[in-house]
Amino acid sequence: MVKKFRMVGINDDASECSCCGRQGLKRVVWLMPLDVDGNPEGDAAPYGTSCAATLMGYAYPKSSASKRKIEAEAVMAMRQTVEDAVTGIRKAHM
């Protein structure tokens, strides 16, 4: 069975890929491993854009188009995380 991941963000907080060990990366994609039911399993880990694209199932993970797409999806995931946090704070203070 292929392991599933959810993208949770992209930043420069780490410079090493958890998959291939490549170092000196300018940005990494943070992926959360998921169990068979789609629930988070463990902690998010940093991956280079090519490795993240491979793990997310892109057909041509090393292409620049795939890298741009994975980066765009990561930005959308970060925005959703922020929106969810703001909504939670608003609900808690109403």
Secondary structure, DSSP 8 states (H G I E B T S, - for coil): ---EEEEEEEESS--B-TTT--B--S-EEEEEEE-TTS-B-S--EEE-HHHHHHHTT-SSTTSHHHHHHHHHHHHHHHHHHHHHHHHHHHHHT-
